[in-house]
Each structure stands twice: as structure tokens, then as C-alpha cells.
Amino acid sequence: QVELVESGGGLVQAGGSLRLSCAASERTFSSSNVGWFRQAPGKEREFVAAIPWTGDSTSYADSVEGRFALSRDIAKNTVCLQMNSLKPEDTAVYYCAATRYWGGASITTRTTLYYTWGQGTQVTVSS
């Protein structure tokens, strides 16, 4: 079972930036598609972004499009989420997850299709 570990969360002022990383324990991660989700207190977990194992495309939620950017480093077995122009409403625990599936929004946004999840990292954006 692949284990995922997120890092890079923290406290930042509105308008600032953070870079989250998702590191995997096994090389099989390189053949998995990766998604990022977030969950704010009292709210359901929501899709943020996803990238296929090829790294040749990305998918973003409308709320982060143009502000967040995904990238993956196959050699380092990591996926990074660069978050710019952060807003207080971006405050949440951010999770990375791996899936064997890739397709349109109906696929990449579905939490049940992800077979393993990290423990999450807290992102807090102050106003």
C-alpha cells in the first residue's frame, strides 16, 4: 500500500503563497494519477486539483483556477501544489490522494475513486 505524506502547510496572509508537497513511499506512485482535496471545518471534502501520472495535463476546481498550479517530479516521486493569491476561504486541511482512474470532472473529483490518502496538512489564510 502506497503511503502519502503531505507537507508545506502553514499560516499565511491573504495574497500570499504556499507550496504543498505530496511524497509517496513507493515507486508505484509514479504510475498513479494524483488529486488534491481540501476540507474546511464543518464542510465536506472538496476537489481542488488533479494531475495524471504522465504529468501532461491538469484539472482544477473553478475556485482555484488561475491561482493554483500542479506539477509532479517523477524522479523524486512527489507532486507539488503551488498556491498563489491565497484567500481566507482557502483555509482548510489539504489532502493528496492517488487513483488509477483519469477522465473528466466526474472522475477526478470523485473521492471514492482514490485508493490511498495522506494525513493532510493545515493551510490557514488570515485576512
Secondary structure, 3 states (H helix, E strand, C coil): CCCEEEECCEEEECCCCEEEEEEECCHHHHHCEEEEEEECCCCCCEEEEEECCCCCCCEECCCCCCCEEEEEECCCCEEEEEECCCCHHHCEEEEEEEECCCCCHHHHCCHHHEEEECCCEEEEEEC
